[in-house]
């Protein structure tokens, strides 16, 4: 066959193979792509025929990548990412703030900032199709790197290669205690007070848990034994109200999570209070970088009424 007339694989074939390579299971791969197993298998077989190599080792129980499949799975993923980037750039060139924007948000931010984000998008960018995905940080970063997500709203710094952070604001943590606690309602609480508290934390995987443990270490607490955890801040606050301990809440969550329970008190730390930074994060080199920077600037202004310290674009 003349090299110039060699058949090229289609994107659908590459997408099918990449899904099988990721899941190593035809049913799971087909479900991820929203297609039938026979159609998926046919697409992979067509790709093998086009390339002239065997990509998969099929057995009755599982699917394995062949040596050729191991090498070409990396190439297929790269091709799909480049194709996605091409579509993204074409969309950005057509008109800014139009089309789909897939926003990933961490659970300890979503309930408290999304009302502001959604109102801003509705009022200022009515042609933007905003799609929100609430996930933990690790999953969000994976989604951003793989092109499943376009922009993230989460706590930083991330220390992730290929990710550009657009800082929005800093916010303090406060101490939430049950009624009658010696620190409840106090101001100027020293960080060292955390050394002796029974501190309730979120489950592993939440960045807020890691931040709370780091604050404890900075206060001189070498270990923070955890006997009770929660999947969300609402449950965490209920545990505090039940007298099981105290917890740290970011200021943006305070009003929402404590207003529904009169069995709580809030304590405020002495300056400088422990805090966290919230930012938008985008892929380095994204075609929509200028658009995302404009969105970050607009969002900073919209967030000023909240109990946060809004940052300028260069922070």
VOBA-19454 format. One record per residue: residue number from 1; residue in one letter; x, y, z of N, C-alpha, C, CB in turn. Coordinates in steps of 0.001 Angstrom, whole numbers, plus 500000, padded with zeros to 6 digits. Glycine has a CB too. Example, Ala and Ser with C-alpha at 12.3 -4.5 7.8 and 13.67 -1.06 7.14 Angstrom:
BEGIN
  num  residuo     n_X     n_Y     n_Z    ca_X    ca_Y    ca_Z     c_X     c_Y     c_Z    cb_X    cb_Y    cb_Z
    1        A  513190  494310  507800  512300  495500  507800  513200  496700  507800  511308  495527  509046
    2        S  512850  497750  507080  513670  498940  507140  512900  500030  507870  514084  499402  505725
This chain:
BEGIN
  num  residuo     n_X     n_Y     n_Z    ca_X    ca_Y    ca_Z     c_X     c_Y     c_Z    cb_X    cb_Y    cb_Z
    1        X  500852  498804  500000  500000  500000  500000  500887  501244  500000  499037  500007  501235
    2        X  500529  502236  499176  501293  503470  499115  501134  504219  500427  500843  504344  497925
    3        X  502290  504688  500988  502265  505317  502309  501315  506497  502353  503657  505767  502705
    4        X  501262  507264  501287  500426  508449  501284  498940  508143  501309  500737  509272  500094
    5        X  498581  506904  500949  497176  506537  500915  496803  505613  502076  496845  505870  499591
    6        X  497676  505492  503050  497394  504639  504200  496174  505161  504945  498614  504568  505144
    7        X  495293  504222  505344  494089  504628  506080  494474  505139  507469  493089  503443  506197
    8        X  493782  506145  507900  493998  506690  509231  492883  506241  510163  494079  508226  509184
    9        X  493213  506004  511424  492151  505641  512385  491236  506826  512640  492760  505149  513721
   10        X  489990  506528  512940  489042  507596  513260  489134  507941  514745  487594  507178  512887
   11        X  488635  509121  515085  488629  509522  516494  487735  508607  517319  488166  510976  516636
   12        X  486645  508137  516739  485760  507237  517482  486452  505923  517793  484477  506976  516696
   13        X  487283  505429  516858  488051  504213  517113  489064  504444  518231  488765  503748  515833
   14        X  489761  505570  518166  490750  505879  519206  490082  506070  520554  491544  507134  518837
   15        X  488904  506702  520554  488182  506929  521805  487744  505594  522420  486954  507840  521564
   16        X  487311  504670  521585  486901  503349  522077  488092  502604  522665  486262  502520  520945
   17        X  489211  502613  521962  490407  501924  522459  490912  502559  523748  491516  501941  521398
   18        X  490920  503889  523816  491391  504570  525023  490522  504211  526227  491398  506092  524812
   19        X  489213  504085  526015  488317  503726  527113  488584  502309  527602  486858  503862  526677
   20        X  488794  501383  526667  489105  500008  527062  490452  499952  527770  489107  499075  525833
   21        X  491416  500716  527278  492735  500734  527911  492664  501274  529333  493706  501572  527085
   22        X  491758  502217  529566  491611  502792  530903  490886  501838  531847  490860  504117  530826
   23        X  489804  501230  531371  488951  500421  532255  489320  498943  532261  487510  500568  531846
   24        X  489997  498478  531164  490321  497052  531011  489080  496179  531183  491397  496636  532026
   25        X  487972  496681  530685  486700  495982  530796  485764  496576  529745  486093  496103  532249
   26        X  485244  495725  528855  484411  496233  527766  483115  496856  528280  484090  495112  526787
   27        X  482502  496236  529282  481233  496763  529775  481419  498140  530395  480617  495806  530795
   28        X  482452  498276  531246  482690  499562  531895  483092  500630  530879  483774  499423  532967
   29        X  483915  500238  529900  484337  501192  528868  483145  501649  528035  485411  500566  527956
   30        X  482274  500692  527681  481095  501045  526886  480173  501976  527673  480331  499775  526460
   31        X  480017  501700  528975  479172  502557  529809  479744  503962  529897  479023  501962  531213
   32        X  481071  504059  530018  481717  505375  530122  481505  506204  528858  483218  505210  530390
   33        X  481434  505524  527714  481267  506238  526445  479804  506352  526032  482050  505541  525350
   34        X  478925  505651  526754  477520  505691  526402  477207  504956  525116  477073  507100  526288
   35        X  477906  503840  524846  477664  503060  523638  477518  501591  524008  478808  503256  522611
   36        X  477066  500781  523073  476871  499365  523346  478208  498633  523303  475885  498748  522338
   37        X  478271  497486  523984  479501  496691  523955  479842  496197  522553  479374  495509  524893
   38        X  478874  495716  521778  479221  495285  520415  479808  496412  519569  477993  494727  519722
   39        X  479234  497620  519692  479759  498753  518926  481174  499102  519371  478841  499975  519076
   40        X  481409  499029  520679  482749  499309  521204  483746  498279  520691  482740  499318  522746
   41        X  483394  497003  520787  484283  495936  520337  484569  496064  518852  483676  494568  520640
   42        X  483544  496422  518084  483725  496595  516643  484681  497738  516334  482383  496846  515969
   43        X  484576  498827  517096  485455  499978  516874  486908  499625  517173  485013  501164  517740
   44        X  487135  498879  518253  488504  498480  518599  489059  497519  517556  488545  497828  519997
   45        X  488239  496583  517106  488689  495644  516073  489032  496373  514786  487616  494587  515804
   46        X  488213  497374  514430  488496  498158  513229  489808  498915  513368  487356  499135  512947
   47        X  490087  499401  514584  491346  500099  514813  492523  499144  514661  491359  500744  516204
   48        X  492390  497939  515206  493457  496942  515064  493716  496631  513594  493096  495652  515822
   49        X  492632  496519  512822  492788  496239  511388  493454  497404  510668  491426  495941  510748
   50        X  493069  498619  511029  493661  499806  510398  495146  499913  510705  492942  501073  510864
   51        X  495513  499642  511962  496906  499785  512373  497744  498558  512039  496978  500059  513852
   52        X  497090  497424  511874  497818  496202  511559  498519  495584  512750  498815  496475  510500
   53        X  498030  495864  513960  498618  495296  515174  497502  494845  516111  499547  496328  515881
   54        X  497837  493916  516997  496890  493478  518017  497067  494349  519251  497090  491974  518365
   55        X  495993  494999  519652  496061  495938  520772  495652  495303  522096  495182  497134  520493
   56        X  494773  494302  522027  494219  493710  523240  494412  492211  523252  492745  494044  523373
   57        X  494585  491681  524456  494578  490244  524673  493276  489905  525382  495828  489774  525502
   58        X  492368  489282  524661  491031  489016  525187  490976  487616  525783  489965  489174  524081
   59        X  490482  487517  527016  490233  486230  527643  488774  486199  528083  491200  485984  528851
   60        X  488334  485088  528608  486937  484981  529029  486646  485820  530260  486583  483536  529305
   61        X  487691  486158  531033  487468  486856  532303  487870  488331  532280  488225  486160  533393
   62        X  488881  488647  531503  489360  490029  531552  490006  490426  530233  490357  490213  532701
   63        X  490319  491697  530131  490971  492256  528954  492331  492803  529376  490093  493369  528292
   64        X  493348  492459  528613  494698  492958  528885  495207  493691  527657  495664  491799  529275
   65        X  496061  494663  527876  496722  495337  526765  497894  494496  526292  497194  496752  527176
   66        X  498019  494362  524988  499197  493715  524428  500385  494663  524560  498965  493313  522939
   67        X  501600  494198  524333  502743  495132  524353  502542  496319  523403  504032  494390  523979
   68        X  501995  496024  522206  501713  497127  521274  500622  498038  521827  501292  496579  519894
   69        X  499621  497428  522477  498547  498214  523059  499029  499140  524153  497490  497313  523598
   70        X  499964  498656  524976  500533  499485  526042  501144  500747  525466  501587  498702  526836
   71        X  501905  500599  524378  502586  501761  523792  501608  502676  523064  503682  501302  522828
   72        X  500680  502093  522323  499789  502919  521512  498665  503554  522324  499200  502093  520401
   73        X  498381  503029  523523  497365  503667  524373  497801  505076  524748  497111  502830  525649
   74        X  499091  505245  524991  499628  506574  525322  499450  507523  524145  501123  506481  525710
   75        X  499753  507011  522942  499603  507829  521736  498138  508188  521483  500179  507092  520522
   76        X  497259  507218  521682  495840  507465  521443  495318  508550  522368  495032  506182  521627
   77        X  495714  508484  523636  495284  509494  524595  495780  510877  524185  495787  509146  525999
   78        X  497034  510947  523724  497600  512236  523312  496852  512800  522107  499096  512086  522980
   79        X  496519  511929  521142  495786  512379  519957  494417  512921  520348  495633  511230  518945
   80        X  493729  512217  521250  492399  512657  521684  492460  513988  522429  491757  511594  522575
   81        X  493501  514153  523240  493657  515413  523952  493905  516559  522977  494803  515318  524962
   82        X  494714  516324  521956  494979  517359  520964  493722  517687  520158  496107  516918  520027
   83        X  492943  516652  519844  491695  516900  519118  490740  517732  519973  491027  515565  518711
   84        X  490700  517428  521275  489870  518215  522180  490330  519655  522253  489876  517605  523562
   85        X  491661  519854  522276  492209  521203  522321  491864  521977  521047  493728  521154  522517
   86        X  491880  521279  519911  491530  521928  518644  490081  522425  518680  491733  520950  517458
   87        X  489179  521567  519154  487775  521962  519247  487589  523109  520235  486912  520769  519661
   88        X  488326  523036  521336  488234  524086  522354  488690  525420  521793  489072  523720  523586
   89        X  489790  525397  521027  490303  526643  520472  489350  527207  519424  491688  526425  519864
   90        X  488773  526328  518615  487813  526793  517606  486600  527422  518271  487374  525631  516697
   91        X  486152  526813  519372  484996  527349  520091  485310  528714  520687  484556  526384  521195
   92        X  486531  528841  521243  486926  530111  521841  487050  531209  520792  488244  529954  522587
   93        X  487476  530834  519571  487638  531820  518513  486295  532309  517986  488457  531238  517379
   94        X  485277  531435  518066  483967  531839  517549  483411  533007  518354  482982  530654  517581
   95        X  483436  532870  519666  482931  533947  520522  483241  533602  521967  481398  534167  520320
   96        X  483777  534551  522735  484043  534280  524148  482752  534144  524947  484908  535387  524744
   97        X  482846  533388  526021  481720  533194  526941  480480  532638  526237  481372  534512  527619
   98        X  480723  531721  525303  479650  530957  524681  480034  529492  524724  479384  531428  523217
   99        X  479115  528631  524382  479407  527204  524391  479411  526655  525812  480750  526933  523717
  100        X  480021  525486  525964  480009  524762  527234  481235  525121  528069  479959  523244  526990
  101        X  481009  525335  529360  482094  525484  530326  481846  524499  531460  482191  526959  530863
  102        X  482722  523490  531566  482574  522444  532579  483413  522822  533797  483001  521045  532017
  103        X  482718  523227  534847  483354  523743  536056  483361  522683  537147  482637  525010  536547
  104        X  484545  522354  537654  484662  521434  538775  484820  522207  540071  485843  520478  538573
  105        X  484106  521781  541123  484113  522494  542401  484254  521488  543537  482818  523341  542575
  106        X  485060  521814  544542  485196  520936  545695  483978  521077  546610  486495  521252  546469
  107        X  483645  520023  547376  482428  520048  548202  482434  521104  549296  482226  518714  548829
  108        X  483605  521515  549781  483640  522510  550850  483592  523936  550308  484888  522324  551692
  109        X  483386  524078  549019  483217  525386  548386  481861  525487  547706  484335  525642  547371
  110        X  481444  524401  547072  480258  524430  546205  479013  525047  546840  479935  523045  545774
  111        X  478568  524620  548032  477301  525162  548552  477350  526640  548900  476893  524399  549765
  112        X  478542  527178  549093  478680  528532  549633  479036  529563  548560  479737  528546  550720
  113        X  479699  529128  547493  480088  530064  546437  479264  529919  545169  481536  529879  546106
  114        X  478678  528737  544950  477941  528544  543697  476793  529530  543499  477400  527149  543646
  115        X  476059  529924  544546  475014  530930  544292  475570  532198  543655  474307  531287  545590
  116        X  476739  532639  544104  477358  533831  543515  477819  533555  542095  478541  534302  544368
  117        X  478441  532393  541879  478936  532036  540544  477777  531940  539557  479713  530700  540588
  118        X  476718  531241  539951  475587  531042  539044  474881  532354  538725  474597  530056  539647
  119        X  474758  533206  539715  474120  534511  539476  474966  535352  538516  473914  535273  540815
  120        X  476281  535326  538700  477172  536078  537814  477050  535586  536373  478630  535959  538292
  121        X  477115  534270  536197  477037  533713  534846  475690  534019  534213  477273  532199  534873
  122        X  474622  533900  534982  473275  534160  534447  473128  535613  534007  472204  533822  535500
  123        X  473649  536532  534796  473453  537946  534509  474431  538482  533458  473589  538744  535781
  124        X  475692  538031  533524  476707  538629  532654  477024  537783  531423  477971  538859  533437
  125        X  476887  536472  531538  477251  535583  530431  476084  534645  530097  478521  534760  530787
  126        X  474984  535175  529643  473783  534353  529424  473937  533284  528348  472639  535237  529059
  127        X  474907  533443  527454  475100  532464  526379  476072  531356  526769  475600  533161  525128
  128        X  476586  531409  527982  477525  530397  528443  476756  529230  529050  478520  530993  529468
  129        X  477037  528029  528571  476392  526808  529083  477263  526248  530198  476182  525737  527941
  130        X  477000  526679  531430  477799  526262  532575  477318  524904  533087  477730  527319  533698
  131        X  478244  523962  533187  477959  522635  533729  478848  522424  534952  478196  521510  532653
  132        X  478236  522092  536088  478954  522021  537364  479143  520569  537789  478197  522803  538457
  133        X  480356  520257  538253  480691  518923  538736  481333  519065  540117  481647  518177  537736
  134        X  480687  518533  541145  481216  518602  542506  481989  517319  542805  480070  518813  543545
  135        X  483297  517445  543026  484154  516296  543280  485299  516720  544185  484690  515697  541957
  136        X  486002  515733  544736  487166  516038  545554  488341  516444  544664  487544  514827  546434
  137        X  489330  517070  545287  490425  517706  544541  491131  516763  543577  491432  518269  545501
  138        X  491473  515570  544032  492218  514637  543181  491450  514316  541904  492521  513344  543945
  139        X  490153  514082  542030  489334  513781  540853  489216  514992  539936  487942  513311  541278
  140        X  489127  516184  540528  489036  517396  539710  490299  517603  538888  488784  518618  540594
  141        X  491448  517412  539506  492711  517592  538786  492859  516569  537672  493896  517490  539749
  142        X  492422  515352  537933  492454  514323  536900  491527  514702  535746  492051  512954  537486
  143        X  490353  515223  536088  489418  515644  535049  489929  516816  534235  488100  516004  535663
  144        X  490616  517734  534889  491189  518882  534178  492288  518429  533229  491744  519919  535175
  145        X  493176  517568  533709  494293  517095  532890  493804  516291  531695  495246  516249  533730
  146        X  492736  515516  531901  492230  514673  530826  491245  515347  529898  491599  513486  531400
  147        X  490901  516616  530166  489982  517334  529300  488515  517140  529626  490214  516933  527914
  148        X  488205  516386  530678  486809  516194  531080  486239  517466  531695  486690  515030  532075
  149        X  487110  518277  532335  486720  519535  532944  487542  520663  532336  486900  519487  534479
  150        X  486975  521867  532334  487645  523024  531736  488263  523947  532779  486667  523804  530889
  151        X  487613  524068  533924  488014  525046  534927  487641  524499  536294  487344  526434  534672
  152        X  488465  524797  537299  488218  524302  538648  488070  525467  539615  489352  523368  539103
  153        X  487270  525258  540653  487116  526213  541748  487425  525447  543020  485664  526860  541785
  154        X  488575  525756  543638  489043  524919  544740  490102  525628  545566  489595  523604  544211
  155        X  490561  524959  546617  491582  525512  547494  492964  525282  546889  491493  524885  548900
  156        X  493837  526261  547036  495201  526186  546526  496162  526541  547673  495400  527149  545292
  157        X  497470  526271  547500  498148  525858  546271  497983  524375  545984  499616  526193  546353
  158        X  498069  524049  544682  497881  522681  544252  499202  521960  544011  497047  522651  543006
  159        X  500189  522703  543519  501456  522071  543205  501338  521068  542077  502008  521399  544419
  160        X  500397  521274  541165  500160  520340  540068  500788  520878  538791  498647  520097  539868
  161        X  501600  520070  538106  502210  520542  536859  501165  520768  535788  503251  519549  536362
  162        X  501385  521786  534965  500474  522062  533865  499178  522729  534272  500164  520811  533167
  163        X  499121  523246  535517  497914  523904  536007  498254  525337  536409  497300  523123  537207
  164        X  497459  526291  535944  497642  527698  536273  496549  528112  537261  497606  528589  534987
  165        X  496952  528707  538371  496005  529134  539404  495690  530621  539269  496566  528835  540806
  166        X  494426  530954  539381  493962  532340  539338  493343  532657  540700  492924  532572  538163
  167        X  494136  533172  541656  493643  533385  543026  492443  534314  543068  494748  533948  543901
  168        X  491466  533961  543912  490264  534771  544082  490244  535471  545428  489026  533913  543933
  169        X  490400  534700  546526  490335  535302  547858  490962  534397  548903  488891  535607  548236
  170        X  491256  535000  550046  491647  534270  551252  490487  534368  552239  492984  534842  551874
  171        X  490286  533310  553016  489259  533347  554056  489777  532664  555313  487954  532669  553569
  172        X  489378  533202  556470  489806  532664  557752  488983  531439  558140  489700  533733  558833
  173        X  489588  530620  558969  488861  529545  559633  488386  530045  560994  489751  528271  559783
  174        X  487234  529532  561421  486727  529817  562761  486532  528495  563486  485393  530632  562707
  175        X  486458  528587  564800  486272  527405  565625  484797  527279  566005  487164  527470  566892
  176        X  484194  526158  565689  482786  525915  566026  482745  524911  567173  481975  525386  564780
  177        X  482060  525294  568246  482012  524479  569460  480569  524244  569889  482804  525151  570596
  178        X  480334  523246  570738  478991  523096  571329  478756  524157  572392  478814  521686  571939
  179        X  477505  524346  572753  477172  525288  573826  477885  524899  575114  475648  525337  574055
  180        X  478330  525906  575852  478989  525652  577122  480471  525397  577029  478361  524513  577774
  181        X  481004  525321  575811  482441  525086  575670  483212  526336  576090  482796  524692  574211
  182        X  484353  526148  576721  485123  527273  577263  485597  528244  576182  486319  526752  578029
  183        X  485740  527777  574915  486203  528659  573840  485048  529192  572991  487194  527920  572950
  184        X  483841  528732  573254  482693  529150  572465  482401  530631  572616  481481  528352  572855
  185        X  482279  531343  571500  481960  532761  571520  483129  533675  571796  480928  533008  572517
  186        X  484306  533116  571997  485468  533959  572311  486097  534531  571050  486513  533160  573093
  187        X  486829  535633  571208  487658  536185  570136  489104  536147  570600  487221  537647  569761
  188        X  490013  536295  569647  491437  536304  569988  491952  534969  570494  491700  537348  571018
  189        X  491342  533879  570064  491786  532545  570498  493166  532250  569914  490764  531447  570063
  190        X  494141  531876  570740  495463  531527  570197  495406  530184  569487  496525  531489  571319
  191        X  496219  530032  568452  496236  528759  567730  496625  527602  568648  497201  528834  566547
  192        X  497429  527901  569660  497891  526850  570555  496741  526138  571259  498836  527427  571580
  193        X  495572  526785  571291  494413  526160  571932  494001  524876  571216  493237  527137  571966
  194        X  494386  524748  569947  494028  523555  569180  494741  522306  569675  494342  523769  567722
  195        X  495800  522495  570455  496580  521338  570903  495758  520391  571766  497804  521799  571675
  196        X  494816  520928  572538  494101  520111  573514  492662  519787  573111  494097  520810  574837
  197        X  492215  520253  571951  490809  520077  571574  490555  518712  570946  490384  521173  570607
  198        X  489358  518214  571166  488882  517035  570434  488327  517537  569111  487789  516225  571254
  199        X  489146  517473  568075  488808  518099  566805  488167  517083  565863  490059  518714  566159
  200        X  486993  517419  565346  486292  516567  564393  486664  516999  562978  484750  516635  564609
  201        X  486901  516016  562095  487391  516301  560754  486529  515627  559701  488837  515853  560611
  202        X  486693  516084  558456  486070  515427  557319  486806  514127  556995  486056  516361  556095
  203        X  486174  513293  556169  486795  512046  555755  488054  512316  554939  485809  511199  554949
  204        X  488893  511291  554818  490091  511404  553984  489693  511668  552534  490953  510119  554083
  205        X  490525  512447  551853  490243  512829  550473  489781  514263  550350  489207  511919  549887
  206        X  489258  514826  551445  488849  516236  551433  490057  517113  551749  487697  516496  552457
  207        X  490297  518121  550929  491431  519002  551175  491253  519759  552481  491611  519983  550016
  208        X  490014  520015  552899  489781  520737  554151  490293  519940  555344  488289  521042  554323
  209        X  490230  518631  555265  490785  517783  556327  492296  518002  556414  490461  516276  556066
  210        X  492958  517973  555252  494410  518173  555230  494784  519556  555749  494954  517982  553810
  211        X  493981  520554  555402  494257  521908  555875  494112  521997  557389  493322  522913  555196
  212        X  493087  521339  557942  492884  521358  559389  494039  520677  560107  491562  520678  559754
  213        X  494512  519561  559567  495636  518853  560182  496906  519700  560111  495862  517492  559490
  214        X  497081  520426  559001  498259  521287  558874  498192  522435  559882  498375  521842  557434
  215        X  497000  522990  560098  496837  524046  561098  497197  523521  562482  495391  524590  561089
  216        X  496781  522299  562772  497122  521684  564070  498623  521518  564220  496432  520318  564221
  217        X  499281  521100  563149  500743  520938  563210  501422  522283  563436  501276  520286  561912
  218        X  500921  523325  562758  501493  524656  562952  501278  525154  564374  500889  525641  561961
  219        X  500226  524678  565028  499939  525073  566412  500746  524259  567418  498450  524919  566703
  220        X  501559  523321  566901  502397  522527  567793  501796  521203  568191  502693  523300  569007
  221        X  500736  520804  567498  500118  519515  567800  500702  518476  566850  498554  519583  567672
  222        X  501458  517552  567396  502148  516573  566568  501189  515538  565996  503231  515885  567370
  223        X  500209  515155  566789  499259  514163  566300  497842  514683  566550  499483  512776  566994
  224        X  496951  514298  565677  495550  514685  565846  494708  513418  565703  495118  515788  564796
  225        X  494607  512629  566763  493857  511383  566663  492412  511638  566287  493925  510618  567969
  226        X  491937  510910  565285  490594  511120  564769  489757  509877  565061  490621  511431  563242
  227        X  488725  510033  565855  487843  508917  566165  486507  509037  565459  487626  508823  567654
  228        X  486149  510241  565034  484874  510479  564347  485114  511394  563160  483818  511099  565313
  229        X  484600  511010  561991  484733  511835  560795  483374  511965  560125  485775  511234  559814
  230        X  483304  512855  559145  482047  513076  558423  482339  513282  556949  481278  514294  558999
  231        X  481338  512990  556109  481505  513141  554672  481279  514572  554207  480564  512218  553948
  232        X  480628  515406  555043  480347  516781  554650  480292  517697  555847  479048  516858  553886
  233        X  480352  519002  555595  480378  519971  556683  479064  519992  557462  480677  521355  556137
  234        X  477945  519741  556791  476657  519752  557493  476629  518688  558589  475499  519523  556501
  235        X  477125  517492  558272  477179  516422  559275  478178  516756  560363  477543  515083  558622
  236        X  479282  517334  559967  480321  517694  560931  479763  518658  561987  481533  518330  560207
  237        X  479004  519633  561549  478425  520610  562463  477395  519951  563380  477780  521761  561678
  238        X  476638  519011  562867  475668  518304  563695  476374  517495  564796  474797  517377  562822
  239        X  477516  516922  564459  478289  516176  565452  478792  517108  566553  479474  515453  564783
  240        X  479197  518312  566162  479628  519294  567160  478457  519661  568070  480199  520563  566472
  241        X  477312  519931  567485  476135  520290  568282  475753  519170  569241  474950  520620  567369
  242        X  476060  517929  568863  475774  516790  569722  476794  516562  570811  475668  515574  568906
  243        X  477798  517460  570876  478764  517391  571958  479918  516440  571739  478081  517014  573179
  244        X  480147  516015  570481  481230  515064  570228  482588  515728  570058  480919  514258  569004
  245        X  482622  517060  569963  483896  517743  569803  483709  519103  569166  484847  516906  568974
  246        X  484811  519636  568634  484799  520936  567949  485275  520734  566514  485704  521983  568696
  247        X  485105  521751  565694  485604  521651  564329  486005  523018  563817  484554  521025  563410
  248        X  486715  523025  562689  487103  524254  562002  486232  524419  560770  488610  524236  561617
  249        X  485694  525615  560599  484899  525917  559412  485483  527129  558703  483418  526166  559786
  250        X  485502  527126  557357  485841  528353  556627  484721  529367  556792  486090  528059  555123
  251        X  485068  530656  556780  484071  531695  557046  482900  531665  556069  484725  533050  557000
  252        X  483151  531303  554803  482063  531299  553837  481008  530243  554158  482611  531070  552449
  253        X  481393  529218  554921  480451  528145  555261  479722  528410  556568  481180  526818  555350
  254        X  480187  529365  557345  479702  529538  558715  478202  529826  558782  480460  530659  559386
  255        X  477733  530811  558041  476334  531212  558132  475404  530079  557719  476078  532438  557266
  256        X  475733  529416  556605  474879  528346  556099  474817  527184  557082  475382  527859  554741
  257        X  475966  526788  557608  476018  525558  558394  475624  525737  559858  477392  524988  558326
  258        X  475721  526931  560397  475393  527108  561820  474029  527740  562065  476443  527951  562475
  259        X  473448  528371  561053  472174  529062  561260  471022  528093  561501  471858  529937  560064
  260        X  471211  526840  561123  470133  525861  561281  470172  525147  562628  470202  524842  560172
  261        X  471125  525513  563495  471272  524806  564761  471614  525810  565858  472363  523703  564659
  262        X  470822  525834  566927  471077  526783  568009  471926  526172  569121  469761  527282  568583
  263        X  472498  524982  568852  473354  524350  569852  474827  524557  569585  473067  522888  569918
  264        X  475165  525677  568936  476550  525917  568523  477015  527310  568939  476693  525747  567004
  265        X  478310  527435  569122  478955  528721  569343  480143  528838  568399  479403  528880  570826
  266        X  480518  530063  568075  481632  530305  567167  482735  531058  567892  481168  531089  565926
  267        X  483962  530586  567745  485119  531261  568293  486017  531761  567179  485890  530335  569222
  268        X  486646  532920  567401  487481  533540  566372  488931  533584  566843  486974  534967  566033
  269        X  489846  533227  565936  491260  533155  566285  491907  534545  566290  491996  532234  565309
  270        X  492982  534646  567044  493791  535866  567034  494474  536003  565677  494843  535849  568183
  271        X  494711  537234  565261  495433  537477  564000  496899  537075  564146  495325  538971  563580
  272        X  497484  536511  563098  496829  536102  561856  496101  534775  562036  497854  535992  560719
  273        X  494836  534778  561725  494030  533572  561881  494417  532540  560819  492522  533908  561786
  274        X  494267  531260  561122  494483  530243  560082  493507  530485  558935  494307  528800  560659
  275        X  493960  530274  557721  493130  530615  556566  493389  529665  555417  493385  532053  556124
  276        X  492578  529791  554393  492799  529052  553149  492599  530004  551984  491840  527822  553036
  277        X  493180  529653  550836  493058  530459  549622  492230  529684  548600  494466  530823  549040
  278        X  491278  530377  547994  490424  529787  546974  490757  530425  545629  488918  529975  547325
  279        X  490816  529602  544590  491207  530088  543266  490474  529320  542183  492725  529967  543068
  280        X  490480  529887  540996  490153  529141  539791  491442  528517  539281  489488  530058  538704
  281        X  491336  527360  538655  492517  526690  538091  492184  526227  536687  492971  525485  538978
  282        X  493135  526468  535772  492931  526095  534370  494170  525381  533853  492617  527343  533500
  283        X  494022  524692  532737  495169  524046  532108  496102  525098  531528  494712  523065  531011
  284        X  497396  524908  531717  498365  525804  531092  498242  525669  529576  499822  525485  531569
  285        X  498194  526796  528897  498115  526774  527442  496723  526639  526877  498931  525680  526932
  286        X  495692  526630  527727  494333  526530  527202  494003  527707  526297  493328  526453  528344
  287        X  493256  527433  525257  492899  528487  524305  491968  529520  524928  492244  527882  523069
  288        X  491330  529164  526036  490358  530070  526655  490959  530809  527860  489111  529286  527090
  289        X  492280  530895  527916  492933  531503  529077  492464  532933  529317  494440  531483  528896
  290        X  492404  533751  528264  491981  535148  528422  490543  535214  528939  492105  535910  527079
  291        X  489696  534327  528448  488299  534263  528879  488220  533914  530363  487515  533227  528040
  292        X  489022  532934  530784  488990  532506  532179  489536  533583  533106  489783  531221  532354
  293        X  490523  534326  532639  491046  535431  533458  489995  536527  533626  492327  536019  532822
  294        X  489237  536798  532568  488147  537772  532686  487083  537285  533666  487514  538038  531311
  295        X  486794  535996  533615  485810  535422  534532  486300  535536  535972  485529  533948  534175
  296        X  487583  535279  536191  488150  535391  537538  488032  536817  538058  489621  534947  537543
  297        X  488316  537793  537201  488228  539200  537613  486781  539567  537972  488753  540131  536486
  298        X  485831  539115  537170  484425  539402  537451  483974  538710  538731  483543  538964  536277
  299        X  484482  537509  538950  484089  536756  540133  484643  537398  541403  484566  535307  540023
  300        X  485849  537932  541333  486408  538620  542506  485487  539759  542950  487822  539169  542191
  301        X  485022  540523  541998  484130  541636  542343  482811  541135  542921  483861  542505  541111
  302        X  482294  540057  542351  481018  539528  542817  481118  538943  544224  480512  538470  541855
  303        X  482325  538522  544620  482519  537877  545919  482786  538868  547052  483661  536900  545832
  304        X  482919  540139  546762  483293  541117  547789  482314  541192  548961  483412  542473  547165
  305        X  481010  540965  548768  480107  541006  549927  480312  539853  550917  478682  540993  549448
  306        X  481024  538812  550528  481232  537670  551417  482333  537985  552434  481595  536404  550601
  307        X  482401  537243  553557  483421  537496  554588  484784  536933  554191  482984  536889  555922
  308        X  485347  537518  553130  486622  537049  552594  487507  538251  552279  486408  536176  551326
  309        X  488787  537979  552021  489728  539017  551588  490014  538799  550103  491061  538983  552437
  310        X  489347  539570  549263  489483  539409  547816  490900  539803  547403  488424  540266  547055
  311        X  491479  539041  546488  492852  539265  546028  492832  539930  544661  493644  537934  545971
  312        X  493929  540612  544335  494027  541139  542982  494545  540029  542078  494955  542397  542926
  313        X  494516  540278  540790  494856  539227  539823  496269  538727  539915  494624  539714  538459
  314        X  497168  539490  540489  498569  539054  540544  498946  538372  541839  499467  540220  540337
  315        X  497981  538183  542763  498285  537610  544084  498685  536159  543966  497084  537739  545021
